Each structure stands twice: as structure tokens, then as C-alpha cells.
Amino acid sequence: MPRSACMYVQPICQVHVRTAATAKQAWDNLHKVFDNKDIGRRVLLKRRSSRATLNNFSDMSAYVNEKLTVCQDQNELGCPLEGDEIAVTILAGLPEE
């Protein structure tokens, strides 16, 4: 890829696009690096979900938003939660009272 084209990419990412001959190759290289669908990503999402409790958020809306965001991220990874599982995930982080 021409050196001038690399100036539009963040310096930390230039190593991934510098050898690309086309914009498509550059995009594919970046996609491989940043489209993280491995087991590690799934574990991080599971931890993020289990650690998110209502006590960690300023209000119920922020808490539910975080839980739903994690559910959507899991869906994008190809491991979606079914209807009741989403409810259980949200309810599990609420205090008993």
C-alpha cells in the first residue's frame, strides 16, 4: 500500500496494512487482527457479565444497558443467549431484595 495511504491509519495499526497491495487486503488484514471471536473473547464477556451487578452502576438503566450490551456481544460471537437466559442474566446481578 502506498506510504501516503498509511497516514490515514492509526500508527499502531500501520504494521498490519503496510504490506497490503490493495485497500481490500488492508481491510482484510485489519479484520483478522481486530475481529476477535476466539475463546478468550468469550471468557472475557462471561466474566464481564458475571461481575456486573446493580451495585456497580449508578442506576438500573445503566445496569440493564451493560447486561444487554454483553448479550449482544455474545450474539455477535455466535453464542447467543435464548430469551429466558437473558432474563436470568439480568436478574442474577440484582440484590435479593
Secondary structure, 3 states (H helix, E strand, C coil): CCHHHHCCCCHHHHHHHCCCCCHHHHHHHHHHHHCCCCHHHHHHHHHHHHHCCHHHCCCHHHHHHHHHHHHHHHHHCCCCCCHHHHHHHHHHCCCCC
